[in-house]
Amino acid sequence: MESTWFKIQAKAPPGATKDRFRIMEQNLLADRFRLSAHFEKREVAAYEMLAMKGGPKFLSAAKQASSTEIRGLTVGFGQGGTAVLMGDAVPMDQLSSFLSFFLDLPVIDATGLAGSYGFQLSFGARLVALGRRPAPIDALRDQLGLILERTKTVMDVLVIDHVEKKPTPQ
């Protein structure tokens, strides 16, 4: 998986929903690569995202004065490989899920914070690529008042049963 790349071009029909598009992607992979897979529950290492004593260092979206209509997560990259994650009306479970892409383990929201929040988080994403300490950990603590603690949890894991190395022709 790490040494072979494929470029897949496909068009979704007009009006396809996100859920329908996901099913079409799965069907394409099953047809072209003879992919078969299933989910099973396994105990895995993970990070639990918790609010520090004294609470988080950001406001709920309801208490924020927002001048934009953009809602959700936006990520940008600055000079030197710095990632800037901006959240506007983002629930904590969405933040924890997104952070999993930058870390070596999945992140589970255990903050107990309901609702949606606005925040900005800057960290050195380049360090993650170099195999150094996961960069968002210190930034989360210092900038947002959130900590990540290692834990074990049971979660659904995708298990590949079969996949062909070469796709079938179109």
C-alpha atoms as one frame of an Amber mdcrd trajectory, in Angstrom:
protein
   0.000   0.000   0.000   2.811   2.433   0.719   4.734   1.909  -2.524   2.017
   1.586  -5.174  -0.278   4.421  -6.148  -3.263   4.495  -8.468  -5.052   7.407
 -10.071  -8.768   6.771 -10.231 -11.015   9.113 -12.190 -14.757   8.807 -11.808
 -17.789  11.050 -12.029 -20.667  11.004  -9.606 -24.142  11.616 -10.989 -25.596
  15.085 -10.350 -27.297  15.327  -6.976 -25.449  12.372  -5.425 -25.439  12.666
  -1.638 -22.309  12.218   0.460 -23.582   8.828   1.683 -24.437   7.712  -1.861
 -21.023   8.854  -3.103 -19.322   6.805  -0.362 -21.242   3.697  -1.479 -20.244
   4.343  -5.106 -16.562   4.575  -4.041 -16.830   1.286  -2.164 -18.445  -0.410
  -5.152 -15.745   0.920  -7.490 -12.974  -0.476  -5.256 -14.789  -3.796  -4.938
 -15.248  -4.060  -8.720 -11.844  -2.824  -9.927  -9.610  -4.292  -7.188 -11.798
  -7.217  -6.084 -11.669  -5.637  -2.650 -13.515  -7.381   0.121 -13.351  -6.118
   3.674 -15.243  -6.042   6.926 -15.173  -4.220  10.249 -14.484  -5.919  13.533
 -14.152  -4.638  17.062 -10.609  -4.675  18.452  -8.851  -3.218  21.450  -6.447
  -0.542  20.207  -4.210   2.146  21.657  -5.681   5.644  21.327  -5.537   9.169
  22.711  -8.346  10.444  24.908  -8.921  14.184  24.456  -9.747  15.858  27.782
 -10.305  19.449  28.918  -7.630  20.726  31.311  -8.485  21.817  34.833  -9.992
  25.279  34.511 -11.652  24.448  31.204 -10.798  25.041  27.574  -9.258  28.243
  26.189 -11.939  28.866  23.550 -15.571  29.939  23.409 -18.678  28.103  22.338
 -19.859  29.079  18.868 -23.046  30.528  20.392 -20.932  32.996  22.448 -18.627
  33.934  19.561 -19.227  36.931  17.364 -18.574  35.528  13.896 -18.319  37.722
  10.843 -18.249  34.813   8.382 -20.758  32.252   7.270 -18.147  29.492   6.958
 -18.804  26.661   9.387 -16.587  23.672  10.098 -12.874  22.948   9.993 -10.416
  24.651   7.681  -6.745  23.733   7.542  -3.954  25.706   5.966  -0.201  25.329
   5.834   2.254  28.141   6.441   5.972  28.500   6.008   8.158  25.856   7.585
   5.409  23.239   7.558   3.203  24.923  10.162  -0.394  23.752  10.050  -3.140
  26.167  11.055  -6.442  24.543  11.970  -9.386  26.930  12.206 -12.676  25.809
  13.652 -15.966  27.640  13.342 -18.945  25.970  15.043 -17.112  22.645  15.386
 -18.203  19.906  17.824 -15.405  18.305  19.847 -15.926  14.858  18.306 -15.216
  16.380  14.874 -12.015  17.996  16.187 -10.850  14.721  17.767 -11.556  12.791
  14.563  -9.633  15.334  12.471  -6.645  15.316  14.845  -6.299  11.576  14.259
  -4.892  12.380  10.781  -1.957  14.236  12.345  -1.197  11.778  15.128   0.106
   8.250  15.457  -3.077   7.006  17.194  -6.808   7.685  16.885  -8.203  10.467
  19.094 -11.408   9.987  21.084 -13.364  12.941  22.456 -13.670  12.622  26.240
 -13.992  16.347  26.985 -17.665  16.181  27.921 -18.083  19.484  26.046 -21.410
  19.611  24.240 -22.188  22.055  21.478 -19.935  23.630  18.880 -16.850  25.786
  19.308 -14.635  28.231  17.491 -10.845  28.076  17.772  -7.524  28.390  15.990
  -4.700  25.895  16.476  -1.187  26.206  14.989   1.355  23.404  15.090   4.334
  22.031  13.187   2.773  19.385  10.945   6.185  18.769   9.369   7.429  17.211
  12.638   4.794  14.499  12.377   6.026  13.570   8.891   9.577  13.311  10.256
   8.472  10.818  12.913   8.980  13.143  15.876   6.659  13.657  18.843   3.134
  14.258  17.593   3.108  18.031  17.137  -0.522  18.807  18.020  -0.156  17.477
  21.582   1.726  20.486  22.975  -0.235  22.960  20.843  -3.572  21.571  22.075
  -2.493  22.015  25.691  -0.941  25.470  25.289  -3.392  27.042  22.834  -6.729
  25.341  23.531  -6.490  23.953  27.064  -6.994  20.368  25.896  -4.802  17.391
  26.747  -4.321  14.017  25.120  -3.761  10.962  27.301  -2.852   7.517  25.981
  -5.441   4.858  26.645  -6.791   1.574  25.304 -10.226   1.413  23.774 -12.366
  -0.918  21.693 -13.210   0.391  18.245 -14.231  -0.761  14.795 -11.184  -1.633
  12.676 -11.307  -2.132   8.914  -9.968  -5.587   8.019  -9.024  -6.218   4.377
 -10.006  -9.785   3.477  -8.826  -9.679  -0.133  -7.511  -7.173  -2.665  -5.897
  -7.616  -6.090  -2.622  -5.824  -6.775  -3.641  -4.871 -10.291  -7.046  -3.363
 -11.046  -9.289  -4.812 -13.700  -9.701  -2.727 -16.881 -12.601  -0.294 -16.990
